[in-house]
């Protein structure tokens, strides 16, 4: 299955496909990862109200599926790791 990456949506929220980010909250602990866990943005989507960044978090909890996160739930990794 292929998805549109929608980079223009990422520009609207200040992120880009391929960018490394980290979780900025523990809200998804146990389901996606803990605050500070890192991942890569694979694509963006708009649900009619919010823009979501689909992030593939690099841990055993998240598995191999990207998870849709709001911009308030992620932050850029300093130094572009």
HUKADA-V811173 format. One line per field, one symbol per residue. psi: psi as a letter, one per 20 degrees, with the letter a starting at -180 (. if undefined). burial: b if it has 9 or more other ideal C-beta (glycine too) atoms within 8 Angstrom, else e. A space follows every 50 residues. Layout:
psi->???
burial->???
//
This chain:
psi->pqqphlhhhghhjkrqpiqprqpjqjhjphggrrpipqrqphrqqpjigq pqpopopmrhghbjpqppqqhiirqqppjk.
burial->eeeeebbebbeebebebebbbbbeeeebbeebbebebbbbbbbbbbeeee bbbbbbbeeebbeeebbebbbebbeebeeee
//
